[in-house]
Amino acid sequence: MADEVVPGTTTGAIPDERAGAAAPDPHHLRHTIEHDMRSPDSYLPILLLALGVMVSFPLGAWSPLLFGFVTLPMTLAIVFLSFWRSNASRRTRRVVFTLSVVGTVAAIVASIMHHGSYDDRSLLVVISSLSFALLLILTLPAILARALQHRTVSLNTLAAALSAYLIIGLFFSAFYRCLDAVEAGAFFAQIRDPNLGNFQYFSFVTLTTTGFGDLTAATALGRAAVIFEAVAGQVFLVTMVARVVSNLGQERRRLPED
């Protein structure tokens, strides 16, 4: 006598104890990543660009031209992608794109002149640093505002949160470099002629509150900025990134309508 087939199952298959439950997809994570990458709302490319900027920024110590022609264009791409995916008005996008292009051109010109024989190099550092910081600070609210609108917390939301976290560290790298150029004394207590890599290393050590102690801020304004970055980094990590990780795959609760 043939074996009786349990309704809802196939012969030889192990019946699911939960009636009507679908079998789990073993490739769910891969399918989710592929979907997020192909989505027009994807923030994974922005995260990859932020990582590229983070890697190329300290390499600009070898040549200012590398900073002007590699790091800045990638930063400009982050701005364009972030606002293209945001719900900002067309007028706001135009203003942001205009400021971004002007800032990028100014920074590239400053990098070229810095590579040449221009005497006032501190002014060029201020121009390139502030332009770089402007691009990053414009991007941060656009990424956060759009990420908070995702109905389901996904890997895409996590990519947006991590992108914003990296952008905070990159922004302070440029800000510290600008302070070093405008203040009378040296920014660091340990070295008098820091390079781009020193500022980025110090920024991310501060952001993560690692505190190795090999580089410390020597000026009052620099120490105030360090305190602000350390607090902002920890608050963002606890309130945004940790919350996104703990709620992956869950749908956001909607407020009850009146």
Backbone bond lengths (Angstrom), bond angles and torsions (degrees), N, CA, C in turn:
res aa  C-N    CA-C-N  psi(-1)  N-CA   C-N-CA  omega(-1)  CA-C   N-CA-C  phi
1 M - - - 1.475 - - 1.528 108.98 -
2 A 1.329 114.65 133.14 1.472 118.62 -176.51 1.519 110.12 -70.68
3 D 1.313 113.89 149.30 1.469 119.17 178.62 1.515 109.96 -63.96
4 E 1.325 115.33 140.06 1.456 119.66 178.68 1.525 109.53 -75.23
5 V 1.315 115.45 132.82 1.451 120.81 -179.06 1.513 109.43 -86.78
6 V 1.290 115.53 125.31 1.463 119.89 178.79 1.513 108.98 -71.17
7 P 1.320 118.78 130.04 1.466 120.37 179.26 1.522 111.28 -56.74
8 G 1.362 114.98 137.66 1.472 120.17 179.18 1.492 113.02 86.68
9 T 1.392 118.09 1.68 1.452 119.99 178.64 1.501 108.47 -128.72
10 T 1.322 115.31 169.88 1.451 121.17 175.23 1.508 108.24 -109.68
11 T 1.321 116.32 159.06 1.454 120.85 -178.30 1.517 110.63 -61.24
12 G 1.338 116.87 129.17 1.463 121.21 178.35 1.506 112.95 89.23
13 A 1.333 117.36 -10.19 1.461 119.84 -179.37 1.515 109.79 -88.54
14 I 1.304 115.97 150.78 1.464 120.72 178.62 1.517 108.29 -82.21
15 P 1.346 117.32 118.33 1.462 117.93 -177.27 1.521 111.61 -66.31
16 D 1.339 114.88 142.78 1.468 121.01 177.95 1.506 108.54 -78.52
17 E 1.331 117.82 130.02 1.449 121.68 -178.46 1.517 111.51 -64.96
18 R 1.321 118.13 -27.12 1.458 121.27 178.82 1.518 108.25 -90.11
19 A 1.284 117.56 114.68 1.459 121.96 -176.70 1.517 109.88 -62.04
20 G 1.316 114.92 130.65 1.457 120.73 176.30 1.509 114.18 78.41
21 A 1.346 120.46 2.24 1.458 122.21 -178.56 1.517 109.93 -78.06
22 A 1.319 116.49 136.34 1.461 121.27 179.36 1.518 109.70 -80.76
23 A 1.328 116.12 145.47 1.457 120.52 178.68 1.519 109.68 -67.17
24 P 1.347 118.25 139.98 1.467 120.40 -179.39 1.517 111.51 -65.87
25 D 1.322 114.93 144.24 1.460 121.07 179.32 1.526 108.89 -84.12
26 P 1.344 119.27 116.86 1.473 120.22 -178.31 1.523 112.92 -68.40
27 H 1.334 116.33 -17.35 1.464 120.05 -179.17 1.525 111.46 -106.68
28 H 1.322 115.69 26.53 1.463 119.63 -174.92 1.534 111.55 -61.03
29 L 1.334 117.73 -44.98 1.458 121.07 -177.64 1.527 110.71 -62.98
30 R 1.353 116.95 -43.79 1.461 119.92 -179.86 1.523 110.97 -64.32
31 H 1.338 116.72 -41.79 1.461 120.35 179.35 1.532 111.02 -65.15
32 T 1.340 115.83 -36.82 1.466 119.61 178.99 1.520 111.16 -65.11
33 I 1.349 116.41 -43.34 1.469 120.48 179.66 1.522 110.42 -64.62
34 E 1.340 116.95 -43.72 1.464 120.74 179.36 1.531 110.92 -62.13
35 H 1.327 116.28 -41.25 1.465 120.14 179.27 1.521 111.00 -64.24
36 D 1.358 116.38 -43.60 1.458 120.08 -179.64 1.521 111.95 -66.50
37 M 1.329 117.67 -34.31 1.456 120.74 179.47 1.528 111.47 -69.67
38 R 1.353 116.75 -36.84 1.458 120.11 -177.92 1.521 112.97 -82.57
39 S 1.320 116.65 -15.58 1.460 120.51 -177.01 1.528 111.24 -66.75
40 P 1.345 117.73 138.44 1.472 119.75 176.33 1.520 112.28 -66.03
41 D 1.319 116.71 -12.19 1.465 121.91 178.70 1.533 111.68 -99.66
42 S 1.336 117.06 12.85 1.457 120.72 -173.27 1.525 112.24 -69.28
43 Y 1.340 115.11 137.16 1.463 121.16 175.86 1.530 112.14 -107.34
44 L 1.320 116.96 2.47 1.466 119.39 176.36 1.527 112.06 -63.89
45 P 1.360 120.10 -41.50 1.476 118.71 175.09 1.519 112.88 -60.85
46 I 1.342 117.11 -35.43 1.467 120.18 178.52 1.517 110.22 -67.12
47 L 1.337 116.82 -39.14 1.462 120.35 177.15 1.523 110.74 -63.39
48 L 1.328 117.59 -41.83 1.469 121.09 178.52 1.526 110.86 -64.62
49 L 1.332 117.10 -40.18 1.465 120.07 177.09 1.530 111.12 -65.07
50 A 1.343 116.91 -39.69 1.469 120.14 177.89 1.524 111.06 -62.79
51 L 1.329 116.55 -39.10 1.469 120.02 176.02 1.516 110.71 -65.57
52 G 1.350 116.71 -38.40 1.463 120.37 177.53 1.515 111.91 -63.68
53 V 1.333 116.14 -40.84 1.473 120.07 177.26 1.521 110.10 -64.96
54 M 1.328 116.30 -40.40 1.462 120.59 -179.42 1.526 111.39 -62.95
55 V 1.337 116.83 -36.84 1.469 120.71 -180.00 1.532 111.15 -76.22
56 S 1.339 116.22 -40.63 1.468 119.42 -174.72 1.525 113.09 -78.99
57 F 1.325 117.96 -23.48 1.470 120.76 -177.16 1.529 112.62 -58.14
58 P 1.336 119.83 -52.22 1.470 118.44 179.29 1.525 113.24 -68.09
59 L 1.335 117.79 -24.16 1.464 120.01 178.33 1.526 111.48 -69.23
60 G 1.341 116.40 -16.14 1.452 119.93 175.94 1.517 113.05 -64.41
61 A 1.333 117.35 -12.04 1.472 120.39 175.42 1.527 110.75 -65.32
62 W 1.332 117.26 -25.99 1.460 120.23 178.26 1.523 111.19 -70.66
63 S 1.350 115.44 -37.72 1.461 119.85 -179.59 1.518 109.24 -158.56
64 P 1.353 117.64 131.52 1.467 119.61 175.48 1.525 112.53 -60.67
65 L 1.316 117.08 -24.42 1.457 120.31 -179.95 1.526 111.33 -66.49
66 L 1.329 116.96 -32.97 1.460 120.33 177.57 1.524 110.34 -64.26
67 F 1.317 116.49 -39.84 1.460 120.67 177.18 1.527 110.76 -65.12
68 G 1.324 116.54 -41.22 1.457 120.50 -176.24 1.515 114.06 -74.43
69 F 1.313 117.94 -34.87 1.463 120.72 -172.98 1.525 114.08 -107.19
70 V 1.324 118.54 -3.79 1.468 120.77 177.80 1.532 110.43 -122.71
71 T 1.338 116.58 -56.89 1.455 120.28 -175.23 1.525 111.88 -66.82
72 L 1.327 116.98 -46.96 1.457 119.82 -177.63 1.531 113.74 -66.14
73 P 1.342 119.81 -44.04 1.473 118.17 176.23 1.530 113.43 -60.15
74 M 1.334 117.21 -37.21 1.462 118.68 176.67 1.525 111.03 -66.37
75 T 1.326 116.87 -36.62 1.462 120.30 176.87 1.521 110.61 -65.80
76 L 1.333 116.29 -40.38 1.467 120.47 176.71 1.524 110.76 -62.11
77 A 1.326 117.03 -37.76 1.467 120.94 177.25 1.530 110.95 -63.75
78 I 1.330 117.31 -36.62 1.470 120.77 176.59 1.524 110.36 -62.23
79 V 1.340 116.21 -42.71 1.472 120.05 179.57 1.520 110.64 -62.11
80 F 1.331 116.58 -48.19 1.465 120.45 -178.40 1.522 111.60 -61.40
81 L 1.329 116.83 -46.56 1.463 119.90 -179.27 1.525 111.75 -65.23
82 S 1.319 116.68 -40.32 1.466 120.42 -178.15 1.520 111.53 -63.68
83 F 1.329 117.08 -45.36 1.457 119.42 -178.47 1.521 112.17 -79.54
84 W 1.319 117.16 -24.37 1.454 119.73 174.47 1.526 110.60 -66.32
85 R 1.344 116.71 -33.10 1.459 121.94 -179.85 1.529 112.56 -88.52
86 S 1.316 117.44 -10.09 1.461 120.35 -177.06 1.531 110.60 -84.74
87 N 1.328 114.50 171.35 1.464 121.02 177.18 1.525 111.64 -98.44
88 A 1.326 116.22 22.91 1.461 119.67 -179.89 1.523 110.14 -66.80
89 S 1.315 115.64 152.10 1.464 120.72 179.94 1.530 110.22 -67.15
90 R 1.335 114.45 161.97 1.470 118.71 -179.92 1.525 111.18 -62.91
91 R 1.325 116.87 -36.16 1.462 120.40 179.84 1.531 110.42 -65.54
92 T 1.335 115.92 -43.46 1.471 119.74 178.30 1.519 110.73 -61.54
93 R 1.314 117.21 -41.16 1.462 120.45 178.95 1.519 110.97 -62.71
94 R 1.326 116.62 -42.13 1.471 119.49 179.43 1.523 110.98 -60.96
95 V 1.336 116.14 -45.46 1.471 119.98 -179.27 1.527 110.39 -62.54
96 V 1.337 116.44 -45.01 1.466 120.56 -178.77 1.526 110.23 -64.97
97 F 1.308 118.41 -44.82 1.462 120.99 -179.26 1.529 111.12 -64.11
98 T 1.341 116.63 -37.86 1.470 119.77 178.15 1.526 110.63 -64.70
99 L 1.338 116.16 -47.55 1.464 119.73 177.90 1.524 111.56 -61.05
100 S 1.328 116.34 -37.98 1.465 120.86 -178.43 1.526 111.00 -66.38
101 V 1.328 116.53 -45.07 1.466 120.03 -179.52 1.522 110.58 -65.89
102 V 1.346 116.63 -43.77 1.470 120.15 178.99 1.527 110.35 -61.96
103 G 1.338 116.44 -44.61 1.458 119.67 179.23 1.514 113.04 -63.92
104 T 1.322 116.57 -39.37 1.467 120.07 179.37 1.517 111.20 -66.48
105 V 1.329 116.77 -44.98 1.472 120.46 178.93 1.521 110.61 -61.75
106 A 1.344 116.67 -43.79 1.471 120.63 179.19 1.525 110.92 -60.92
107 A 1.321 116.31 -42.02 1.467 119.97 -179.78 1.527 111.62 -68.15
108 I 1.326 117.50 -38.10 1.470 120.30 178.64 1.524 110.52 -66.50
109 V 1.345 116.57 -42.75 1.474 120.27 177.64 1.530 110.11 -62.03
110 A 1.331 116.30 -42.36 1.470 119.95 178.68 1.521 111.03 -63.04
111 S 1.329 117.28 -37.86 1.460 120.61 179.30 1.527 111.03 -66.47
112 I 1.327 116.69 -40.29 1.473 120.50 178.77 1.522 110.12 -64.89
113 M 1.338 116.87 -44.98 1.466 120.35 -179.80 1.529 110.90 -66.97
114 H 1.324 116.60 -35.31 1.460 120.14 176.85 1.518 110.52 -64.58
115 H 1.324 116.66 -33.93 1.461 121.40 178.84 1.528 111.23 -72.37
116 G 1.347 116.48 -21.00 1.460 120.70 -178.59 1.514 112.38 -90.89
117 S 1.323 115.21 -139.66 1.471 120.31 -173.70 1.522 112.30 -113.63
118 Y 1.324 117.52 24.76 1.455 120.36 179.77 1.525 109.21 -69.19
119 D 1.336 115.79 137.78 1.463 119.89 -171.66 1.533 113.05 -79.20
120 D 1.337 117.17 -48.26 1.467 120.28 -174.04 1.527 110.15 -80.56
121 R 1.322 116.48 77.83 1.455 120.90 -176.21 1.527 112.66 -73.08
122 S 1.329 118.35 -26.18 1.458 120.60 179.56 1.527 110.69 -64.45
123 L 1.334 117.54 -37.78 1.466 121.26 177.39 1.523 110.41 -64.35
124 L 1.320 117.47 -39.79 1.457 121.09 179.66 1.525 110.83 -66.45
125 V 1.322 116.73 -37.96 1.472 120.32 177.36 1.526 109.86 -64.16
126 V 1.327 117.07 -41.48 1.466 120.99 179.16 1.525 110.09 -62.63
127 I 1.323 117.66 -44.28 1.469 121.26 -178.67 1.523 110.88 -63.35
128 S 1.334 116.77 -48.57 1.462 119.57 -177.76 1.532 111.50 -67.68
129 S 1.333 116.99 -38.85 1.469 120.33 -178.86 1.521 111.58 -68.58
130 L 1.334 116.95 -45.17 1.457 120.12 -179.70 1.529 111.26 -66.89
131 S 1.330 116.97 -36.21 1.464 119.97 177.58 1.524 110.46 -64.44
132 F 1.320 116.23 -43.20 1.461 121.21 178.30 1.529 110.55 -63.98
133 A 1.342 116.42 -43.58 1.461 120.88 179.27 1.528 110.99 -65.16
134 L 1.341 116.96 -36.31 1.462 120.72 178.85 1.519 111.21 -62.58
135 L 1.315 117.05 -44.13 1.461 120.85 178.74 1.531 110.86 -59.41
136 L 1.324 116.41 -42.32 1.459 120.52 -177.20 1.526 112.44 -71.06
137 I 1.329 116.95 -41.76 1.461 119.87 -176.91 1.519 111.15 -70.39
138 L 1.343 117.77 -26.95 1.462 120.74 175.12 1.520 111.01 -70.50
139 T 1.321 115.70 -31.42 1.462 120.70 -174.66 1.519 112.50 -77.94
140 L 1.315 117.18 -36.62 1.468 121.72 -171.54 1.538 113.64 -55.72
141 P 1.340 120.28 -52.29 1.472 118.42 -179.15 1.517 113.31 -65.74
142 A 1.339 117.22 -31.39 1.467 119.99 179.27 1.523 110.97 -65.25
143 I 1.332 117.15 -41.37 1.462 120.81 179.53 1.525 110.70 -67.53
144 L 1.324 117.10 -46.35 1.461 120.70 -176.85 1.529 111.60 -66.25
145 A 1.329 116.75 -42.14 1.461 119.83 -178.61 1.521 111.49 -62.98
146 R 1.326 116.84 -40.58 1.469 119.80 -179.11 1.529 111.11 -73.09
147 A 1.331 116.66 -37.98 1.467 119.78 -179.20 1.517 111.30 -64.67
148 L 1.321 117.14 -36.05 1.458 121.19 -179.19 1.528 112.57 -72.36
149 Q 1.344 116.33 -10.35 1.456 120.13 178.83 1.530 112.89 -92.90
150 H 1.338 117.57 -6.48 1.465 119.87 178.98 1.531 109.51 -64.70
151 R 1.315 116.88 126.03 1.474 120.39 -178.78 1.523 111.33 -69.14
152 T 1.335 116.13 -37.31 1.457 120.88 178.80 1.521 109.38 -112.98
153 V 1.322 117.29 130.47 1.468 121.95 178.65 1.529 107.72 -75.69
154 S 1.339 116.67 111.28 1.455 122.09 -174.44 1.524 109.88 -125.60
155 L 1.344 114.98 -177.05 1.462 119.35 174.12 1.516 110.94 -61.51
156 N 1.319 116.86 -28.65 1.457 121.29 176.65 1.526 110.65 -64.07
157 T 1.327 117.08 -41.49 1.462 121.17 176.57 1.528 110.86 -64.71
158 L 1.331 116.50 -40.21 1.465 120.71 177.47 1.523 110.75 -63.57
159 A 1.342 117.70 -40.05 1.462 121.01 177.75 1.520 111.07 -62.02
160 A 1.328 117.22 -39.14 1.463 120.85 178.00 1.530 110.68 -65.32
161 A 1.329 117.36 -43.00 1.466 120.99 -179.81 1.528 111.44 -64.94
162 L 1.332 117.22 -42.53 1.465 120.79 178.74 1.528 110.81 -67.64
163 S 1.324 117.27 -37.06 1.473 120.54 177.00 1.522 110.53 -60.67
164 A 1.329 115.71 -45.40 1.464 120.22 179.25 1.527 111.04 -62.65
165 Y 1.331 116.79 -39.01 1.468 121.08 179.85 1.535 111.17 -64.03
166 L 1.339 116.47 -42.98 1.462 120.25 178.12 1.524 111.15 -66.55
167 I 1.330 116.33 -37.06 1.464 120.11 -179.07 1.528 110.80 -65.12
168 I 1.323 117.98 -34.32 1.468 120.79 176.24 1.534 109.96 -60.37
169 G 1.347 116.37 -46.42 1.464 119.79 179.04 1.510 112.69 -64.29
170 L 1.332 117.30 -39.64 1.464 121.02 179.10 1.526 111.21 -67.69
171 F 1.321 116.67 -38.58 1.465 120.18 178.59 1.533 110.79 -59.80
172 F 1.324 116.98 -46.89 1.463 119.74 -178.50 1.531 111.61 -69.36
173 S 1.329 117.51 -27.83 1.464 119.48 174.32 1.524 110.05 -58.75
174 A 1.346 115.73 -46.88 1.463 120.20 179.39 1.524 111.72 -68.91
175 F 1.329 116.00 -37.03 1.465 119.70 -179.11 1.524 111.32 -66.06
176 Y 1.323 117.73 -41.90 1.468 120.88 177.60 1.528 110.91 -63.84
177 R 1.329 115.88 -38.32 1.469 119.85 178.55 1.523 110.47 -64.19
178 C 1.327 116.44 -38.10 1.460 120.79 177.62 1.527 110.73 -66.68
179 L 1.332 117.53 -42.14 1.467 120.58 177.72 1.524 111.25 -61.10
180 D 1.312 116.28 -39.49 1.461 120.27 179.90 1.523 110.99 -62.24
181 A 1.346 116.39 -32.26 1.467 120.40 -177.89 1.528 112.73 -79.71
182 V 1.335 117.73 -31.47 1.470 119.67 -173.95 1.528 112.93 -95.31
183 E 1.338 117.97 -26.28 1.463 119.13 -177.71 1.524 111.26 -80.76
184 A 1.329 114.28 154.72 1.464 119.56 -176.83 1.521 111.70 -69.18
185 G 1.309 117.37 -44.79 1.457 120.54 -179.15 1.512 112.41 -88.82
186 A 1.317 116.21 171.45 1.457 121.25 178.10 1.529 109.80 -71.47
187 F 1.323 117.07 143.91 1.462 120.70 -178.41 1.525 111.19 -68.39
188 F 1.335 116.69 -42.21 1.461 121.31 -179.16 1.523 110.60 -95.15
189 A 1.312 115.75 145.39 1.460 120.52 177.72 1.526 111.10 -76.81
190 Q 1.339 117.76 -24.62 1.466 121.50 -172.86 1.532 113.45 -91.76
191 I 1.337 118.32 -32.78 1.467 120.93 -176.96 1.528 109.61 -132.98
192 R 1.322 116.26 149.68 1.461 121.30 -176.96 1.523 112.44 -102.62
193 D 1.318 118.34 -18.73 1.457 120.53 -177.77 1.533 109.74 -129.06
194 P 1.336 117.88 70.65 1.470 120.55 -176.73 1.524 112.00 -73.30
195 N 1.324 115.82 156.57 1.464 120.71 176.16 1.530 109.48 -108.37
196 L 1.331 115.58 -178.36 1.465 120.17 -178.20 1.529 112.26 -59.68
197 G 1.324 115.77 -38.30 1.449 120.03 -179.82 1.514 112.63 -63.28
198 N 1.334 117.63 -36.35 1.462 120.97 178.65 1.530 111.33 -63.32
199 F 1.339 116.00 -41.98 1.470 119.60 -178.90 1.528 110.99 -67.87
200 Q 1.324 117.28 -41.41 1.457 118.65 -179.54 1.527 111.30 -69.39
201 Y 1.317 116.58 -42.30 1.462 120.66 177.58 1.529 110.09 -58.10
202 F 1.326 116.64 -46.81 1.460 121.06 -179.29 1.523 111.16 -64.56
203 S 1.339 116.92 -38.43 1.457 121.05 -178.72 1.528 111.55 -63.81
204 F 1.324 117.52 -46.54 1.460 119.28 -177.16 1.530 112.26 -75.87
205 V 1.312 117.07 -28.49 1.471 119.68 172.50 1.527 109.64 -65.08
206 T 1.338 116.01 -38.51 1.463 120.75 177.49 1.527 111.07 -70.75
207 L 1.330 116.81 -44.26 1.466 121.45 -177.58 1.525 111.70 -59.24
208 T 1.322 115.84 -39.71 1.469 120.71 -179.72 1.522 112.63 -89.86
209 T 1.335 116.84 2.18 1.475 124.37 -177.57 1.524 111.94 51.54
210 T 1.344 116.05 38.22 1.462 120.29 177.02 1.526 110.40 -71.32
211 G 1.340 116.73 -47.77 1.448 121.16 173.17 1.514 115.33 64.30
212 F 1.330 117.94 59.86 1.470 120.22 178.06 1.528 111.75 -67.25
213 G 1.320 117.02 -34.52 1.456 120.28 178.70 1.510 114.78 90.83
214 D 1.353 118.17 -2.37 1.461 119.23 179.55 1.523 111.61 -74.18
215 L 1.356 117.34 -24.06 1.460 122.03 173.62 1.526 107.75 -130.10
216 T 1.327 116.15 130.36 1.459 121.23 178.47 1.515 109.58 -136.54
217 A 1.346 116.75 147.90 1.461 121.58 178.82 1.519 109.89 -72.13
218 A 1.339 115.69 136.97 1.467 120.34 -176.35 1.519 112.48 -102.97
219 T 1.339 118.78 -19.68 1.462 121.46 -175.65 1.520 110.62 -100.27
220 A 1.327 115.29 159.32 1.468 120.53 -179.03 1.529 111.07 -65.74
221 L 1.330 116.95 -43.51 1.454 120.54 179.55 1.528 110.83 -66.13
222 G 1.320 115.80 -37.91 1.458 119.73 177.93 1.518 111.87 -64.85
223 R 1.311 117.74 -41.54 1.466 120.76 178.93 1.529 111.48 -66.73
224 A 1.336 116.86 -35.84 1.464 119.77 177.06 1.537 110.34 -64.27
225 A 1.338 116.23 -41.78 1.460 119.97 178.17 1.524 111.57 -65.72
226 V 1.326 117.07 -36.78 1.465 121.75 178.30 1.522 110.57 -62.81
227 I 1.324 116.87 -44.27 1.468 120.90 179.07 1.530 110.05 -61.06
228 F 1.323 115.48 -44.39 1.464 119.53 -178.89 1.528 111.15 -63.16
229 E 1.326 117.42 -43.19 1.461 119.86 -179.69 1.526 111.42 -65.62
230 A 1.326 117.13 -42.35 1.467 120.38 -179.05 1.525 111.06 -61.62
231 V 1.334 116.70 -44.49 1.469 120.30 179.61 1.528 110.16 -67.69
232 A 1.337 117.05 -45.07 1.463 120.51 -179.40 1.525 110.98 -61.75
233 G 1.325 117.45 -40.09 1.454 120.71 -179.80 1.512 112.54 -64.69
234 Q 1.322 117.14 -42.88 1.466 120.07 180.00 1.517 112.13 -69.79
235 V 1.339 116.93 -41.25 1.466 120.43 178.80 1.527 109.97 -63.22
236 F 1.326 116.67 -42.74 1.465 120.00 -179.21 1.524 110.49 -66.65
237 L 1.324 116.83 -40.09 1.462 120.64 -178.72 1.521 111.41 -64.97
238 V 1.324 116.70 -39.54 1.468 120.76 -176.88 1.519 111.76 -79.24
239 T 1.326 117.11 -42.41 1.457 120.14 -173.32 1.517 113.77 -86.14
240 M 1.337 118.27 -29.86 1.468 120.12 -174.83 1.523 111.70 -106.70
241 V 1.329 116.86 -62.71 1.466 120.27 -173.79 1.526 111.05 -64.58
242 A 1.336 117.69 -48.41 1.464 120.49 -178.14 1.529 111.24 -63.51
243 R 1.316 116.84 -37.41 1.466 119.84 179.29 1.519 111.11 -67.42
244 V 1.334 116.79 -40.20 1.468 120.16 178.32 1.529 110.34 -63.29
245 V 1.336 117.18 -44.95 1.464 121.06 -179.63 1.524 110.85 -61.83
246 S 1.322 117.47 -42.24 1.461 120.85 -177.13 1.526 112.71 -71.97
247 N 1.344 117.40 -18.94 1.466 120.76 -177.37 1.521 113.12 -112.35
248 L 1.333 117.61 18.99 1.465 120.17 -179.94 1.525 110.53 -57.27
249 G 1.325 116.02 132.03 1.450 121.37 177.37 1.506 114.45 86.29
250 Q 1.330 118.06 -6.09 1.454 120.46 -178.51 1.521 110.80 -97.63
251 E 1.307 115.50 152.96 1.459 121.12 178.65 1.512 109.28 -92.05
252 R 1.321 115.60 138.46 1.458 119.39 -179.82 1.527 110.04 -66.85
253 R 1.307 115.09 144.32 1.458 119.95 177.16 1.525 109.55 -77.00
254 R 1.300 114.78 134.81 1.462 120.11 175.82 1.518 110.86 -89.78
255 L 1.318 114.05 143.12 1.466 117.86 177.11 1.523 109.24 -70.20
256 P 1.331 118.77 140.99 1.463 120.21 179.33 1.516 111.43 -63.20
257 E 1.326 115.41 138.44 1.454 120.14 179.88 1.527 110.00 -80.84
258 D 1.327 114.29 147.37 1.462 119.22 179.27 1.540 109.94 -72.34
